[in-house]
């Protein structure tokens, strides 16, 4: 049985895939076990391809949890789409952030034996709906 966290993550991936389709891109969600890429996306001429990591929040809105590998996973063609789903009215916010920004601004904290990596909401506002990072779909 899928956990609430898994369902939230899956919802985010499909919301982002739908947004790419609406914008005119060719999009394909990857296997859930693919490290670093939840979606592969390209323009209609297949001349520009991107890997997209989706992180989704439905409850906590001041940060997104990241994989610790996010620090090293930096490429001009690897982009994060951070999704914030507000419960009131299902308001959805998309923040399209280059991987080098995530790597530079992410924080790593230790709490006991656990280590947490995160990206702060305060660092996202300039990236809200910045789909232009992907260029034109046609």
C-alpha positions as CSV (number, residue, x, y, z in Angstrom):
1,X,0.0,0.0,0.0
2,X,1.4,3.4,-0.9
3,X,2.1,5.8,1.9
4,X,0.7,9.4,1.9
5,X,4.2,10.6,1.2
6,X,4.6,8.4,-1.8
7,X,1.2,9.5,-3.1
8,X,2.1,13.2,-2.7
9,X,5.3,12.6,-4.6
10,X,3.5,10.8,-7.4
11,X,0.9,13.5,-7.6
12,X,3.7,16.1,-8.0
13,X,5.3,14.2,-10.8
14,X,2.1,13.9,-12.8
15,X,1.1,17.6,-12.1
16,X,4.5,18.6,-13.5
17,X,4.2,16.2,-16.5
18,X,0.7,17.7,-17.2
19,X,2.2,21.2,-17.0
20,X,4.9,20.3,-19.5
21,X,2.3,18.8,-21.9
22,X,0.1,22.0,-21.6
23,X,3.2,24.1,-22.5
24,X,3.8,21.9,-25.6
25,X,6.8,19.8,-24.6
26,X,7.2,16.0,-25.0
27,X,7.4,14.5,-21.6
28,X,7.8,11.1,-20.1
29,X,7.8,10.1,-16.4
30,X,10.6,7.7,-15.5
31,X,10.5,4.6,-13.3
32,X,10.1,5.6,-9.7
33,X,13.5,3.9,-9.0
34,X,15.4,6.2,-11.4
35,X,17.9,8.2,-9.3
36,X,17.8,11.9,-9.9
37,X,15.2,12.0,-12.7
38,X,11.5,11.8,-12.3
39,X,10.7,13.1,-15.7
40,X,12.5,13.3,-19.1
41,X,11.4,16.2,-21.2
42,X,12.3,17.5,-24.7
43,X,11.2,20.1,-27.2
44,X,9.2,19.0,-30.2
45,X,12.2,18.7,-32.4
46,X,14.1,16.6,-29.8
47,X,17.0,19.1,-30.0
48,X,17.0,19.9,-26.3
49,X,16.5,17.2,-23.6
50,X,16.3,17.7,-19.8
51,X,16.1,15.5,-16.8
52,X,13.7,16.8,-14.1
53,X,13.7,16.0,-10.4
54,X,10.3,16.8,-8.8
55,X,10.0,17.5,-5.1
56,X,6.5,18.0,-3.7
57,X,5.2,19.4,-0.5
58,X,1.6,19.1,0.6
59,X,2.0,19.9,4.3
60,X,5.4,21.6,5.0
61,X,5.9,24.8,3.0
62,X,9.2,26.3,4.3
63,X,11.5,23.7,2.7
64,X,11.7,20.6,0.4
65,X,13.6,17.5,1.5
66,X,16.3,16.5,-0.9
67,X,18.5,13.5,-1.5
68,X,22.1,14.2,-0.3
69,X,23.3,13.4,-3.9
70,X,21.7,16.7,-4.9
71,X,24.9,18.4,-3.9
72,X,26.8,16.6,-6.7
73,X,24.1,16.1,-9.3
74,X,24.7,19.4,-11.2
75,X,24.2,19.8,-14.9
76,X,22.8,22.6,-17.2
77,X,20.2,20.0,-18.4
78,X,19.2,18.8,-14.9
79,X,16.4,20.9,-13.4
80,X,14.4,20.7,-10.2
81,X,10.7,21.5,-10.2
82,X,9.6,22.1,-6.6
83,X,5.9,21.8,-6.2
84,X,3.9,23.3,-3.3
85,X,0.3,22.0,-3.0
86,X,-1.7,24.3,-0.7
87,X,-4.7,22.4,0.9
88,X,-7.0,25.5,0.7
89,X,-8.5,25.3,-2.8
90,X,-5.7,23.0,-4.0
91,X,-3.6,26.0,-5.0
92,X,-0.5,24.7,-6.7
93,X,2.8,26.6,-7.0
94,X,5.7,25.5,-9.3
95,X,9.3,26.6,-8.8
96,X,11.6,25.7,-11.6
97,X,15.2,25.8,-10.2
98,X,18.5,24.9,-12.0
99,X,20.4,22.1,-10.3
100,X,23.4,24.3,-9.7
101,X,21.3,26.6,-7.6
102,X,19.9,23.7,-5.6
103,X,23.4,22.4,-5.0
104,X,24.7,25.8,-3.9
105,X,21.8,26.7,-1.6
106,X,20.8,23.4,-0.1
107,X,21.5,22.8,3.5
108,X,22.6,19.6,5.2
109,X,21.8,19.1,8.8
110,X,22.6,16.3,11.2
111,X,20.1,15.3,13.9
112,X,21.3,12.4,16.0
113,X,22.2,9.6,13.6
114,X,20.1,11.1,10.8
115,X,21.2,13.6,8.1
116,X,18.7,15.8,6.3
117,X,19.2,17.8,3.1
118,X,16.8,20.5,2.2
119,X,16.1,23.5,0.0
120,X,14.4,26.5,1.6
121,X,11.2,28.1,0.4
122,X,12.7,31.6,0.8
123,X,15.2,30.7,-2.0
124,X,12.5,29.9,-4.5
125,X,10.4,33.0,-5.2
126,X,12.6,34.2,-8.2
127,X,12.0,30.7,-9.8
128,X,8.2,30.7,-9.5
129,X,6.7,29.5,-12.8
130,X,10.1,29.9,-14.5
131,X,9.3,27.4,-17.3
132,X,11.3,29.6,-19.6
133,X,14.4,27.7,-18.4
134,X,13.4,25.0,-20.9
135,X,13.1,27.4,-23.8
136,X,10.3,27.2,-26.4
137,X,8.8,23.8,-27.0
138,X,8.6,24.3,-30.8
